[in-house]
C-alpha cells in the first residue's frame, strides 16, 4: 500500500499519524506541494484530482483524508483498536459528526490563518490587512469554541475515555496556525490539556516528527519565494485573497 503525502498538509498528517501509530505498513510517497509535484507526470498517472493525500492499494486508488482513514480502519480491522472508530452505532455517529463538521469549520478556519500569514505576503506583496486577519482569527475562535463546548465538553477525549479519529483529526487541524506563529490554544487550558493527552496516545516522538516540517515554517517564506511552481500560481493566490 502506498500513501502519497506532504506533511505540511493537515489531512496528510492525519493519515500519516494514524497509519503509523497503529502500525499499518505503507510506503511513503512524498509529493512536495510547494514544488508542484502534484502536477508531475508520475502523480498524474494516478488519474485523480491533483490533490493529496492519496491511498493506492494495488489497483485501488482513494482520495479524501476522512475516506482514507475509514478505509484503513476497515481494511486493517485486526490491527485497529475499536476506540478509533467504534462499532457501537451511536459512538461511531459521534466520530462521523465531527468529521462531517470539521471540513468547513475548524479545518478551513485554521488553514485560512496559516495561509494568510504565509502566502498572503508572497501573493499580495504586503502584510495581511488587520481587519482581514482579525476576521480570520475570529472565525477560528468560533470553531475552537464549538470544539471545546460541543464536542469535547469536560471529557478526556471527544468520545469519552479514549482517543478516536475525531481527536486525531481535530488536533492536527489546530496545529496548523502554529506553523505561522499563531498559537490557537492560547488561554485555552482545557484544549491544551486535551491536546497533550492526544499527543501521548499517538506517541510524543511520532507527533513531533509529523509536525516538524510545519513547525519549521520560518523557512517556508523563503521556500515559497524560491518556488517556480508557486510563482506561476501567484495570480490564483491573488484571486483567493481578494
N, C-alpha and C positions, 0 to 999 in steps of 0.2 A: 504494500500500500504506500502511495506517495501523497505527501501534503505539500502544496505549493503555498508558501508563506513569506511574509516580511513582517518581522516583529515590531516594526514601527506602527503597525495597524492593530487596533484593539480586537477586531474579530479574529485576526490571525493569532494573536496572543491567547485568546480564549481557547481556540482549537489546540494550539501547541501545548498549553499548560495542562489541559485535560488529558490529552493523549499521553503526555509524558508522565504526569502524576499517577495515572492508573496503570501505566506500564504497557500501553498498546504500541506494538512495534510499527514504525513507519520510517520512510526515507524522507528526509527534509530537503525540499526543493526550494532554494532561495529565489524569490522573484523581487528584485530590488526596485521598488516603486519609484524612487527618486531618479533612477537611471532609465526609467521607461521600459524595464524588462517585461512588463505585462504586454508590451506591444512587439515583443521579439518573435521571430519566426517559430522558435521552439514552443513558446507558450501558445502561439496562435494555432498550433497543430492540435491543441485540445478542443478546438472548435466550440468555444464558450464565450460568453461575455467576458471581456478582458478585465477581470477583477479577481481579487483573491480575498479569502482563502479558497482553494480548490482541493478536493479529495479525488484521487484516482486510484481505484481499487480494481485492478485488472482492466477490463474494458469499460467499467462503470465509472462515470465522472459526475461529481456532485459539487455544486456551489452553494453559497449562503452558509454562514457560520452556524446558525442555530440548527439548520437541517443536517449539517455535518456532525454536530455534537450528538444529535439524536440518533443518527446512523451509527456512530461509533458505539453509543450505549447499547444499541440493539445487536449490532454485529458482534461485539465483544462482551456480551452479557455475562459470560463466565468470569471475566476479569473486572467487571464494573460493579461495585457495591450498590445496593438498592437505593441508598440515600441520595445518590447523584440525580436520579430521575425515577422516583418511586413508582412501584407497581400500583400502589394504592391510588384509586381514581382521583380522589379529592386532592391528595398531596401532589400528584402529577399535574393536576389542573392548576395548582398554585405556581408551579415552575413555569408552565406554559403561559400563565397570566403575566408573570414578569417578563418572560422572553418576548411576548407579543407587545407589551407596553414599551420596552426599552428602545426599540428601533427609532421612534420619533420623539423620544424624550431624553433619558439620561445619555444614551449613546450620542445622539445628534447634538445635544447641548454641550457636552464635554468636548466633543470633536470640534465644534464651532469655536470654542475658546482657544483650543490648540491651533487651529488653522488661522484664526485672526492674528494670533501672536507670532506665528512662524511664517505664514505665507503672505499675509496682507502687506507687510513692508516690501517684500520682493515684488508683488504684483502691482502695487499702487505707488510705490516709491515714497511712502511716508508712513509714519506710525498710525496705528488704528485711532480714529477719532474717539474721544472719550465717550460720547453718547452711544456709539456702536458697541464699544467694549462693555459699557455698563449694561446695555440691553442683553448682551450675550451672557454676562455673568449673572444677571437676574434670572434668565431662563434656566441656567444651570442650577441656581439656588432653588428654584421651584421644583426641579426634578429631584434634587437631593432631599428636599423636604418630604416629597412623596415617598422616596426610597426609605427614609427614616421613619415616617409617621404612618405609612400604609403597609409597606412590605416587611420592614424589619420589626417595628414596634419595640417591645422590650425583650425580644427573643435573642438567643445567641446567634442564630442564623435565620434566614428568611423562612425556612420551613420549620424551624424549632431548634432541636438539639444537634443537628449535624448539617454539614455543608451540602449544597446541591448545585446543579448547573446555574441556577439563578444567582447564587452568591458569587460564583466564579465569574460569570459574565459581568455582573454589576461592579465588582472590584476592578476588573480590567478596564472598564469604561471610565471609572472615576480617577484612575491613574493617569489618563491621557493629558489633562491640563498640566500635570506636574512637569511634563516634557517641555512646557513653555514657561515654567517658573510660577505657575498659579497653583496654590495648594487648595484643592477643592474641599478638603476636610478641616480647614482652619476653623476653630471654635465649634467643632462638632465631635465632642469626645465619644459619644455613643457610636458614631460611624467609624471613628478612628479605632476604637477597641474591636469592633466587628471586623474591620479590615485586617487587623493583626491576627485575629482568630482564623480568618480565611487563609492568610499567608502561611500560618503554621500548619494548617491542614494540607495545603498544597506542597509545603516544604519551602523553608525560607530561602535556601540556596537556589532552588529552581525558580522561585518567584523573582528573586533579584536578577538572576541570569536572563529571564524572559523580558524583563523591563530595562535591561542595561542600555540597549540602543536608544530607547525612548528617553531615559534619564540622562543620557549624554547628548541631549539635543542642543546643547550650546554650540556644538559643531554643525548642527542641522542647517543653520542660516548659511554658513559657508558652503555646505553641500548643495543647498538649493541654488545659490548664486552660480555655482560651477556646473550645474546640471544642464547640458544642452537640451535634454528632453523637456525640462520644466521651462526653459527659455521659450521653446516652441509653444508651450501651453499657457504662456502668460496672458494672452487675450481671454482664455477661458476663465482664468482666475479673476481677471478684472471684471468680467461679467458676473461672476459668482459673488463678488464683494460689493458690487454697486447696490 
